[in-house]
Amino acid sequence: MREKRILMTRTLMIVASLTLALSPLMAADFQCTAANVAAGETWTETGEYNSSLTITIFDSARELEPIVTPGTSVTRTKTVKITGVGSGSGKIESVEVTYSSASVAAVVGKTYAVTVNGNHVDVDYAPPTTGTPSTAELAYVAGDNSHFGQFRAINKIFGGQTFSPNEGTRHINKNDAEELVNSSDDVSVESIDINFNEVLANGNGSFDVTVKLKSNMKSNSKSTDEQPNATPFTGQLTMDLGGRFELNPSTCRPTHVVLNGSNTMEATKSAKGNAGKGRDKMTVSGSGLTHISHTYTFPSAP
């Protein structure tokens, strides 16, 4: 009997020791405090976007070399201050944006007032900058600040929620998904999956993200075409991206986002030439890569 007690005691001690040894390695849950956006909130955002696409056109009557389209590369660091929030929607409606660096040099060192009305973006200088923005400035600033729904979407998806390791978010509706990824008006979110990974050393939560974006393309046939009533150019561009998303639990604001993936284009286009010669249509295909990275810095609480 004494030997059994000793054996049980040793077994309990071993189990207790293993529990203590493994407890620091056990992944922790992550809870995010809900926080609505408010006028006066500021942050600094450093980001870059790079995208490439090589297009191949197949026409049975001709051999055509692949077309490497000019790559898109945008970088910038900006400080943003919220100046207006919708009373009913809780959505950012206007901001002041100051660029400290950008791939378009004309905007560097200038402050802009940006207001979004539906799908329309108004851009003008804001103090201390004076004068009238150039066409290049207007295009760049409007494109870079056309969607302000990201923080609202984050709050709706993550705010007040608790996540365990390898647990995914609840269903994300289409509107929240498109606000979350800041998709443009002609790009739709086909699918999105977000799974909690771990609590980082700084206390922020790390989430794995996969997202599929699609943009439909269509062009009208012209009267100058040899076959003016031929099928117009139709197709779609898809982007399959995956990466990481980091979130501050106390502010419900992002700290870092990085996505990488592939671009694929599949389309058909009417080809010039007489019918019956195997040139009624041509196929257009494309492939490339996309890289997106954003880092957000918010001022420390006083």
Phi, psi and omega per residue, in radians:
M1 nan -0.728 3.138
R2 -1.092 -0.685 -3.140
E3 -1.142 -0.645 3.119
K4 -1.133 -0.723 3.130
R5 -1.100 -0.747 3.141
I6 -1.075 -0.754 -3.128
L7 -1.123 -0.747 3.118
M8 -1.111 -0.732 3.134
T9 -1.067 -0.770 3.129
R10 -1.121 -0.703 3.127
T11 -1.090 -0.775 3.119
L12 -1.104 -0.675 3.133
M13 -1.134 -0.684 -3.140
I14 -1.162 -0.785 3.116
V15 -1.054 -0.776 3.135
A16 -1.098 -0.707 3.140
S17 -1.134 -0.728 3.116
L18 -1.127 -0.693 3.130
T19 -1.074 -0.789 3.128
L20 -1.158 -0.629 -3.107
A21 -1.247 -0.620 -3.069
L22 -1.540 -0.356 -3.048
S23 -0.991 -0.684 3.110
P24 -1.148 -0.373 -3.103
L25 -1.534 -0.235 -3.129
M26 -1.203 2.289 -3.111
A27 -1.210 2.457 -3.084
A28 -1.637 2.726 3.015
D29 -1.289 2.862 -3.117
F30 -2.265 2.191 3.127
Q31 -2.112 2.311 -3.086
C32 -1.979 2.225 3.105
T33 -1.367 2.307 3.126
A34 -1.217 2.475 -3.140
A35 -2.675 1.940 3.112
N36 -1.284 2.696 3.048
V37 -1.267 2.705 -3.134
A38 -2.574 2.595 3.079
A39 -1.019 2.405 -3.112
G40 1.739 -0.291 3.116
E41 -1.166 2.428 -3.120
T42 -2.294 2.747 3.027
W43 -2.822 2.835 3.037
T44 -1.959 2.339 -3.058
E45 -2.244 2.168 3.054
T46 -1.943 2.215 -3.073
G47 -2.580 2.823 3.053
E48 -2.583 2.609 3.126
Y49 -2.442 2.151 3.114
N50 -2.255 2.337 -3.130
S51 -2.553 2.479 3.123
S52 -2.344 2.750 3.129
L53 -2.729 2.160 3.038
T54 -1.866 2.154 -3.039
I55 -1.854 2.324 3.062
T56 -2.035 2.225 3.135
I57 -1.916 2.196 3.106
F58 -1.904 2.138 3.079
D59 -2.287 2.138 -3.044
S60 -1.033 -0.363 -3.089
A61 -1.600 -0.226 -3.062
R62 -2.490 2.746 3.006
E63 -1.828 2.108 -3.081
L64 -2.057 2.361 3.121
E65 -1.287 2.579 3.066
P66 -1.007 2.524 -3.136
I67 -1.843 2.084 3.075
V68 -1.595 1.911 -3.116
T69 -1.292 2.652 3.098
P70 -1.016 2.227 -3.134
G71 -1.184 2.618 3.093
T72 -1.750 2.236 3.127
S73 -2.456 2.042 -3.120
V74 -2.234 2.254 3.051
T75 -2.332 2.605 3.059
R76 -2.997 2.702 2.972
T77 -2.179 2.215 -3.074
K78 -2.452 2.654 3.004
T79 -1.886 2.283 -3.048
V80 -2.077 2.379 3.051
K81 -2.210 2.205 3.123
I82 -1.304 2.232 3.128
T83 -1.983 -0.244 3.137
G84 -2.699 2.369 3.124
V85 -2.282 2.354 3.126
G86 -1.097 2.253 -3.080
S87 -1.152 -0.599 -3.137
G88 -1.661 -0.599 -3.049
S89 -1.514 -0.462 -3.060
G90 1.217 0.333 -3.100
K91 -1.801 2.479 3.081
I92 -1.111 2.228 -3.133
E93 -1.904 -0.459 -3.138
S94 -2.658 2.612 -3.141
V95 -2.520 2.846 2.893
E96 -1.931 2.267 -3.056
V97 -2.154 2.229 3.087
T98 -2.087 2.178 -3.112
Y99 -1.674 2.218 3.032
S100 -1.709 -0.344 3.015
S101 -2.749 2.677 -3.131
A102 -2.955 2.701 3.095
S103 -1.241 -0.290 2.976
V104 -1.825 1.845 -2.995
A105 -1.063 -0.457 -3.044
A106 -1.111 -0.381 -3.086
V107 -1.624 -0.190 -3.052
V108 -1.157 2.293 3.120
G109 1.444 0.075 -3.099
K110 -1.959 2.697 3.135
T111 -2.016 2.361 -3.071
Y112 -2.173 2.497 2.980
A113 -1.681 2.140 -3.085
V114 -2.120 2.223 3.116
T115 -2.243 2.343 3.118
V116 -1.898 2.158 3.054
N117 -2.090 1.671 -3.062
G118 1.141 -2.103 3.115
N119 -1.666 0.101 -3.098
H120 -1.819 2.360 -3.141
V121 -2.026 2.154 3.071
D122 -1.770 2.308 -3.128
V123 -2.258 2.344 3.056
D124 -2.628 2.915 3.046
Y125 -1.237 2.619 3.035
A126 -2.183 2.603 3.139
P127 -0.941 2.450 0.211
P128 -1.560 0.037 -3.126
T129 -1.311 2.382 -3.138
T130 -2.212 2.869 3.123
G131 1.860 -2.684 -3.103
T132 -2.238 2.216 -3.141
P133 -1.118 2.556 3.085
S134 -1.340 2.937 3.115
T135 -1.055 -0.696 3.134
A136 -1.128 -0.705 3.104
E137 -1.114 -0.812 -3.112
L138 -1.033 -0.762 -3.118
A139 -1.139 -0.756 -3.093
Y140 -1.193 -0.855 -3.078
V141 -1.158 -0.716 3.117
A142 -1.107 -0.760 3.135
G143 -1.160 -0.585 -3.098
D144 -1.421 -0.273 -3.060
N145 -2.348 0.659 -3.062
S146 -1.512 -0.221 -3.104
H147 -2.368 2.187 -3.086
F148 -2.027 0.280 -3.009
G149 -1.532 -0.038 -2.993
Q150 -1.062 -0.826 -3.103
F151 -1.144 -0.661 3.104
R152 -1.101 -0.741 3.129
A153 -1.121 -0.727 3.116
I154 -1.054 -0.770 -3.129
N155 -1.108 -0.690 -3.127
K156 -1.233 -0.603 -3.080
I157 -1.473 -0.724 -3.007
F158 -1.876 -0.471 -3.034
G159 -1.039 2.242 3.130
G160 1.332 0.110 -3.100
Q161 -1.773 2.643 3.049
T162 -2.067 2.315 -3.096
F163 -2.114 2.428 3.016
S164 -1.747 2.743 -3.133
P165 -0.926 2.394 -3.134
N166 1.181 0.241 3.096
E167 -1.646 2.339 3.130
G168 -1.530 2.873 3.067
T169 -1.267 2.809 3.029
R170 -1.149 3.017 -3.126
H171 -0.943 2.292 3.129
I172 -1.796 2.075 -3.119
N173 -1.251 2.893 -3.014
K174 -1.035 -0.749 -3.101
N175 -1.132 -0.803 3.129
D176 -1.122 -0.682 -3.136
A177 -1.099 -0.741 -3.109
E178 -1.265 -0.585 3.043
E179 -1.188 -0.655 -3.094
L180 -1.092 -0.718 -3.106
V181 -1.660 0.087 3.127
N182 0.946 0.734 -3.111
S183 -1.227 2.567 3.128
S184 -1.321 2.995 -3.017
D185 -1.131 -0.445 -3.113
D186 -1.750 0.206 3.131
V187 -2.094 2.265 3.135
S188 -1.959 2.637 3.080
V189 -1.575 1.954 -3.133
E190 -1.389 -0.648 3.107
S191 -2.774 2.652 3.085
I192 -2.654 2.338 3.093
D193 -2.290 2.261 3.127
I194 -2.244 2.130 -3.125
N195 -2.177 2.305 3.114
F196 -1.198 2.348 -3.108
N197 -1.822 -1.088 -3.080
E198 -2.850 2.864 2.978
V199 -1.566 2.154 -3.110
L200 -1.351 2.970 -3.109
A201 -1.060 -0.508 3.131
N202 -1.492 0.059 3.105
G203 1.615 -0.180 3.121
N204 -1.317 2.712 3.109
G205 -1.648 2.428 3.119
S206 -1.902 2.220 -3.121
F207 -2.106 2.453 3.014
D208 -1.541 2.390 -3.057
V209 -2.247 2.361 2.911
T210 -2.269 2.380 -3.098
V211 -2.532 2.488 3.096
K212 -2.083 2.151 3.139
L213 -1.967 2.576 3.133
K214 -2.403 2.437 3.060
S215 -2.259 2.144 3.106
N216 -1.427 2.466 -3.138
M217 -2.149 2.430 3.111
K218 -2.730 2.383 3.058
S219 -2.223 2.645 -3.133
N220 -1.577 2.487 3.053
S221 -1.201 2.624 -3.081
K222 -1.882 2.720 3.132
S223 -1.167 -0.343 -3.133
T224 -1.454 -0.196 3.088
D225 -1.121 2.639 3.103
E226 -1.150 -0.453 3.046
Q227 -2.154 1.397 -3.014
P228 -1.071 -0.369 3.139
N229 -1.787 0.257 -3.120
A230 -1.219 2.869 3.116
T231 -1.048 2.230 -3.139
P232 -1.254 2.981 3.092
F233 -1.161 2.119 3.116
T234 -2.407 2.616 3.115
G235 2.923 -2.862 -3.138
Q236 -2.653 2.655 3.061
L237 -1.991 2.210 3.123
T238 -2.062 2.582 3.091
M239 -2.222 2.114 3.090
D240 -1.884 1.910 -3.008
L241 -2.100 2.611 3.066
G242 -2.556 2.624 3.134
G243 3.054 -2.545 -2.991
R244 -2.298 2.579 -3.134
F245 -2.363 2.202 -3.128
E246 -1.998 2.458 -2.997
L247 -2.357 2.359 3.067
N248 -1.441 2.155 -3.048
P249 -1.244 -0.487 -3.058
S250 -1.474 -0.414 -3.116
T251 -1.945 -0.228 -3.060
C252 0.972 0.728 3.106
R253 -2.149 2.591 3.127
P254 -1.270 2.652 3.035
T255 -2.041 -0.514 3.142
H256 -2.778 2.421 3.074
V257 -2.383 2.272 3.043
V258 -2.426 2.261 -3.140
L259 -2.336 2.412 3.072
N260 -2.368 2.625 3.109
G261 3.051 -2.871 -3.017
S262 -1.976 2.649 3.025
N263 -1.924 2.379 3.118
T264 -2.371 2.272 3.096
M265 -2.121 2.317 3.064
E266 -2.335 2.196 -3.096
A267 -2.763 2.943 3.021
T268 -2.265 2.659 -3.122
K269 -2.520 2.475 3.083
S270 -1.152 2.433 -3.115
A271 -1.871 2.548 3.110
K272 -1.242 2.623 -3.124
G273 2.272 2.938 -3.116
N274 -1.406 2.532 3.112
A275 -1.085 2.640 3.081
G276 1.544 0.030 3.140
K277 -1.918 0.320 3.104
G278 1.296 0.290 -3.103
R279 -2.139 0.420 -3.102
D280 -1.159 -0.577 -3.128
K281 -2.474 2.752 2.979
M282 -2.262 2.638 3.084
T283 -1.771 2.507 -3.132
V284 -2.165 2.169 3.107
S285 -2.291 2.669 -3.120
G286 -2.635 2.709 3.082
S287 -2.599 2.625 3.139
G288 -3.014 -2.900 -3.059
L289 -2.295 2.666 3.073
T290 -2.320 2.438 3.065
H291 -2.310 2.238 3.118
I292 -2.264 2.305 3.118
S293 -2.544 2.305 3.106
H294 -2.414 2.372 3.033
T295 -2.141 2.275 -3.090
Y296 -1.979 2.355 3.085
T297 -2.199 2.158 3.140
F298 -1.925 2.494 -3.138
P299 -1.084 2.527 3.117
S300 -1.201 2.585 3.107
A301 -1.134 2.471 -3.117
P302 -1.160 nan nan
